[in-house]
Amino acid sequence: MEAHTDGPLWIGVWSGNLKAQKLYAAYGFEKAGEYQYPVGAWMDDEFILRRG
């Protein structure tokens, strides 16, 4: 997951994916916001994560 960049790294993760959230936290990502993502007829709650 190491990236060669001068700025922050942003990713989105489904709020129900706790394993992924723990993995990203282990790599230094922190929750920076929330949004909803359309999936078919409903909206999934998502988290915006930031590192750097």
Phi and psi restraints in degrees (range 20) as a CNS / XPLOR table:
assign (resid 1 and name C) (resid 2 and name N)
       (resid 2 and name CA) (resid 2 and name C) 1.0 -71.6 20.0 2
assign (resid 2 and name N) (resid 2 and name CA)
       (resid 2 and name C) (resid 3 and name N) 1.0 136.4 20.0 2
assign (resid 2 and name C) (resid 3 and name N)
       (resid 3 and name CA) (resid 3 and name C) 1.0 -125.7 20.0 2
assign (resid 3 and name N) (resid 3 and name CA)
       (resid 3 and name C) (resid 4 and name N) 1.0 149.7 20.0 2
assign (resid 3 and name C) (resid 4 and name N)
       (resid 4 and name CA) (resid 4 and name C) 1.0 -101.2 20.0 2
assign (resid 4 and name N) (resid 4 and name CA)
       (resid 4 and name C) (resid 5 and name N) 1.0 93.4 20.0 2
assign (resid 4 and name C) (resid 5 and name N)
       (resid 5 and name CA) (resid 5 and name C) 1.0 -146.6 20.0 2
assign (resid 5 and name N) (resid 5 and name CA)
       (resid 5 and name C) (resid 6 and name N) 1.0 152.2 20.0 2
assign (resid 5 and name C) (resid 6 and name N)
       (resid 6 and name CA) (resid 6 and name C) 1.0 -90.9 20.0 2
assign (resid 6 and name N) (resid 6 and name CA)
       (resid 6 and name C) (resid 7 and name N) 1.0 -14.0 20.0 2
assign (resid 6 and name C) (resid 7 and name N)
       (resid 7 and name CA) (resid 7 and name C) 1.0 -114.6 20.0 2
assign (resid 7 and name N) (resid 7 and name CA)
       (resid 7 and name C) (resid 8 and name N) 1.0 -174.3 20.0 2
assign (resid 7 and name C) (resid 8 and name N)
       (resid 8 and name CA) (resid 8 and name C) 1.0 -70.9 20.0 2
assign (resid 8 and name N) (resid 8 and name CA)
       (resid 8 and name C) (resid 9 and name N) 1.0 159.4 20.0 2
assign (resid 8 and name C) (resid 9 and name N)
       (resid 9 and name CA) (resid 9 and name C) 1.0 -112.1 20.0 2
assign (resid 9 and name N) (resid 9 and name CA)
       (resid 9 and name C) (resid 10 and name N) 1.0 127.5 20.0 2
assign (resid 9 and name C) (resid 10 and name N)
       (resid 10 and name CA) (resid 10 and name C) 1.0 -115.3 20.0 2
assign (resid 10 and name N) (resid 10 and name CA)
       (resid 10 and name C) (resid 11 and name N) 1.0 138.5 20.0 2
assign (resid 10 and name C) (resid 11 and name N)
       (resid 11 and name CA) (resid 11 and name C) 1.0 -142.0 20.0 2
assign (resid 11 and name N) (resid 11 and name CA)
       (resid 11 and name C) (resid 12 and name N) 1.0 160.7 20.0 2
assign (resid 11 and name C) (resid 12 and name N)
       (resid 12 and name CA) (resid 12 and name C) 1.0 -116.3 20.0 2
assign (resid 12 and name N) (resid 12 and name CA)
       (resid 12 and name C) (resid 13 and name N) 1.0 144.5 20.0 2
assign (resid 12 and name C) (resid 13 and name N)
       (resid 13 and name CA) (resid 13 and name C) 1.0 -142.9 20.0 2
assign (resid 13 and name N) (resid 13 and name CA)
       (resid 13 and name C) (resid 14 and name N) 1.0 141.1 20.0 2
assign (resid 13 and name C) (resid 14 and name N)
       (resid 14 and name CA) (resid 14 and name C) 1.0 -63.2 20.0 2
assign (resid 14 and name N) (resid 14 and name CA)
       (resid 14 and name C) (resid 15 and name N) 1.0 136.4 20.0 2
assign (resid 14 and name C) (resid 15 and name N)
       (resid 15 and name CA) (resid 15 and name C) 1.0 -62.0 20.0 2
assign (resid 15 and name N) (resid 15 and name CA)
       (resid 15 and name C) (resid 16 and name N) 1.0 -22.8 20.0 2
assign (resid 15 and name C) (resid 16 and name N)
       (resid 16 and name CA) (resid 16 and name C) 1.0 -88.6 20.0 2
assign (resid 16 and name N) (resid 16 and name CA)
       (resid 16 and name C) (resid 17 and name N) 1.0 -2.8 20.0 2
assign (resid 16 and name C) (resid 17 and name N)
       (resid 17 and name CA) (resid 17 and name C) 1.0 -94.9 20.0 2
assign (resid 17 and name N) (resid 17 and name CA)
       (resid 17 and name C) (resid 18 and name N) 1.0 78.6 20.0 2
assign (resid 17 and name C) (resid 18 and name N)
       (resid 18 and name CA) (resid 18 and name C) 1.0 -66.6 20.0 2
assign (resid 18 and name N) (resid 18 and name CA)
       (resid 18 and name C) (resid 19 and name N) 1.0 -35.1 20.0 2
assign (resid 18 and name C) (resid 19 and name N)
       (resid 19 and name CA) (resid 19 and name C) 1.0 -62.0 20.0 2
assign (resid 19 and name N) (resid 19 and name CA)
       (resid 19 and name C) (resid 20 and name N) 1.0 -44.5 20.0 2
assign (resid 19 and name C) (resid 20 and name N)
       (resid 20 and name CA) (resid 20 and name C) 1.0 -65.2 20.0 2
assign (resid 20 and name N) (resid 20 and name CA)
       (resid 20 and name C) (resid 21 and name N) 1.0 -40.6 20.0 2
assign (resid 20 and name C) (resid 21 and name N)
       (resid 21 and name CA) (resid 21 and name C) 1.0 -61.6 20.0 2
assign (resid 21 and name N) (resid 21 and name CA)
       (resid 21 and name C) (resid 22 and name N) 1.0 -41.1 20.0 2
assign (resid 21 and name C) (resid 22 and name N)
       (resid 22 and name CA) (resid 22 and name C) 1.0 -66.2 20.0 2
assign (resid 22 and name N) (resid 22 and name CA)
       (resid 22 and name C) (resid 23 and name N) 1.0 -40.0 20.0 2
assign (resid 22 and name C) (resid 23 and name N)
       (resid 23 and name CA) (resid 23 and name C) 1.0 -62.2 20.0 2
assign (resid 23 and name N) (resid 23 and name CA)
       (resid 23 and name C) (resid 24 and name N) 1.0 -49.1 20.0 2
assign (resid 23 and name C) (resid 24 and name N)
       (resid 24 and name CA) (resid 24 and name C) 1.0 -62.5 20.0 2
assign (resid 24 and name N) (resid 24 and name CA)
       (resid 24 and name C) (resid 25 and name N) 1.0 -39.1 20.0 2
assign (resid 24 and name C) (resid 25 and name N)
       (resid 25 and name CA) (resid 25 and name C) 1.0 -61.5 20.0 2
assign (resid 25 and name N) (resid 25 and name CA)
       (resid 25 and name C) (resid 26 and name N) 1.0 -38.1 20.0 2
assign (resid 25 and name C) (resid 26 and name N)
       (resid 26 and name CA) (resid 26 and name C) 1.0 -63.7 20.0 2
assign (resid 26 and name N) (resid 26 and name CA)
       (resid 26 and name C) (resid 27 and name N) 1.0 -24.5 20.0 2
assign (resid 26 and name C) (resid 27 and name N)
       (resid 27 and name CA) (resid 27 and name C) 1.0 -97.1 20.0 2
assign (resid 27 and name N) (resid 27 and name CA)
       (resid 27 and name C) (resid 28 and name N) 1.0 12.7 20.0 2
assign (resid 27 and name C) (resid 28 and name N)
       (resid 28 and name CA) (resid 28 and name C) 1.0 91.9 20.0 2
assign (resid 28 and name N) (resid 28 and name CA)
       (resid 28 and name C) (resid 29 and name N) 1.0 9.5 20.0 2
assign (resid 28 and name C) (resid 29 and name N)
       (resid 29 and name CA) (resid 29 and name C) 1.0 -80.0 20.0 2
assign (resid 29 and name N) (resid 29 and name CA)
       (resid 29 and name C) (resid 30 and name N) 1.0 143.2 20.0 2
assign (resid 29 and name C) (resid 30 and name N)
       (resid 30 and name CA) (resid 30 and name C) 1.0 -127.4 20.0 2
assign (resid 30 and name N) (resid 30 and name CA)
       (resid 30 and name C) (resid 31 and name N) 1.0 149.4 20.0 2
assign (resid 30 and name C) (resid 31 and name N)
       (resid 31 and name CA) (resid 31 and name C) 1.0 -67.6 20.0 2
assign (resid 31 and name N) (resid 31 and name CA)
       (resid 31 and name C) (resid 32 and name N) 1.0 128.0 20.0 2
assign (resid 31 and name C) (resid 32 and name N)
       (resid 32 and name CA) (resid 32 and name C) 1.0 -117.0 20.0 2
assign (resid 32 and name N) (resid 32 and name CA)
       (resid 32 and name C) (resid 33 and name N) 1.0 -10.2 20.0 2
assign (resid 32 and name C) (resid 33 and name N)
       (resid 33 and name CA) (resid 33 and name C) 1.0 173.6 20.0 2
assign (resid 33 and name N) (resid 33 and name CA)
       (resid 33 and name C) (resid 34 and name N) 1.0 -177.2 20.0 2
assign (resid 33 and name C) (resid 34 and name N)
       (resid 34 and name CA) (resid 34 and name C) 1.0 -138.6 20.0 2
assign (resid 34 and name N) (resid 34 and name CA)
       (resid 34 and name C) (resid 35 and name N) 1.0 154.9 20.0 2
assign (resid 34 and name C) (resid 35 and name N)
       (resid 35 and name CA) (resid 35 and name C) 1.0 -156.6 20.0 2
assign (resid 35 and name N) (resid 35 and name CA)
       (resid 35 and name C) (resid 36 and name N) 1.0 169.2 20.0 2
assign (resid 35 and name C) (resid 36 and name N)
       (resid 36 and name CA) (resid 36 and name C) 1.0 -112.9 20.0 2
assign (resid 36 and name N) (resid 36 and name CA)
       (resid 36 and name C) (resid 37 and name N) 1.0 138.3 20.0 2
assign (resid 36 and name C) (resid 37 and name N)
       (resid 37 and name CA) (resid 37 and name C) 1.0 -118.7 20.0 2
assign (resid 37 and name N) (resid 37 and name CA)
       (resid 37 and name C) (resid 38 and name N) 1.0 125.9 20.0 2
assign (resid 37 and name C) (resid 38 and name N)
       (resid 38 and name CA) (resid 38 and name C) 1.0 -70.7 20.0 2
assign (resid 38 and name N) (resid 38 and name CA)
       (resid 38 and name C) (resid 39 and name N) 1.0 128.7 20.0 2
assign (resid 38 and name C) (resid 39 and name N)
       (resid 39 and name CA) (resid 39 and name C) 1.0 -131.2 20.0 2
assign (resid 39 and name N) (resid 39 and name CA)
       (resid 39 and name C) (resid 40 and name N) 1.0 101.7 20.0 2
assign (resid 39 and name C) (resid 40 and name N)
       (resid 40 and name CA) (resid 40 and name C) 1.0 62.5 20.0 2
assign (resid 40 and name N) (resid 40 and name CA)
       (resid 40 and name C) (resid 41 and name N) 1.0 -125.3 20.0 2
assign (resid 40 and name C) (resid 41 and name N)
       (resid 41 and name CA) (resid 41 and name C) 1.0 -91.8 20.0 2
assign (resid 41 and name N) (resid 41 and name CA)
       (resid 41 and name C) (resid 42 and name N) 1.0 3.7 20.0 2
assign (resid 41 and name C) (resid 42 and name N)
       (resid 42 and name CA) (resid 42 and name C) 1.0 -129.4 20.0 2
assign (resid 42 and name N) (resid 42 and name CA)
       (resid 42 and name C) (resid 43 and name N) 1.0 175.4 20.0 2
assign (resid 42 and name C) (resid 43 and name N)
       (resid 43 and name CA) (resid 43 and name C) 1.0 -117.7 20.0 2
assign (resid 43 and name N) (resid 43 and name CA)
       (resid 43 and name C) (resid 44 and name N) 1.0 128.1 20.0 2
assign (resid 43 and name C) (resid 44 and name N)
       (resid 44 and name CA) (resid 44 and name C) 1.0 -89.8 20.0 2
assign (resid 44 and name N) (resid 44 and name CA)
       (resid 44 and name C) (resid 45 and name N) 1.0 139.9 20.0 2
assign (resid 44 and name C) (resid 45 and name N)
       (resid 45 and name CA) (resid 45 and name C) 1.0 -81.8 20.0 2
assign (resid 45 and name N) (resid 45 and name CA)
       (resid 45 and name C) (resid 46 and name N) 1.0 127.9 20.0 2
assign (resid 45 and name C) (resid 46 and name N)
       (resid 46 and name CA) (resid 46 and name C) 1.0 -124.6 20.0 2
assign (resid 46 and name N) (resid 46 and name CA)
       (resid 46 and name C) (resid 47 and name N) 1.0 155.2 20.0 2
assign (resid 46 and name C) (resid 47 and name N)
       (resid 47 and name CA) (resid 47 and name C) 1.0 -111.1 20.0 2
assign (resid 47 and name N) (resid 47 and name CA)
       (resid 47 and name C) (resid 48 and name N) 1.0 143.0 20.0 2
assign (resid 47 and name C) (resid 48 and name N)
       (resid 48 and name CA) (resid 48 and name C) 1.0 -97.0 20.0 2
assign (resid 48 and name N) (resid 48 and name CA)
       (resid 48 and name C) (resid 49 and name N) 1.0 125.7 20.0 2
assign (resid 48 and name C) (resid 49 and name N)
       (resid 49 and name CA) (resid 49 and name C) 1.0 -114.1 20.0 2
assign (resid 49 and name N) (resid 49 and name CA)
       (resid 49 and name C) (resid 50 and name N) 1.0 147.3 20.0 2
assign (resid 49 and name C) (resid 50 and name N)
       (resid 50 and name CA) (resid 50 and name C) 1.0 -134.6 20.0 2
assign (resid 50 and name N) (resid 50 and name CA)
       (resid 50 and name C) (resid 51 and name N) 1.0 140.8 20.0 2
assign (resid 50 and name C) (resid 51 and name N)
       (resid 51 and name CA) (resid 51 and name C) 1.0 -131.9 20.0 2
assign (resid 51 and name N) (resid 51 and name CA)
       (resid 51 and name C) (resid 52 and name N) 1.0 132.6 20.0 2
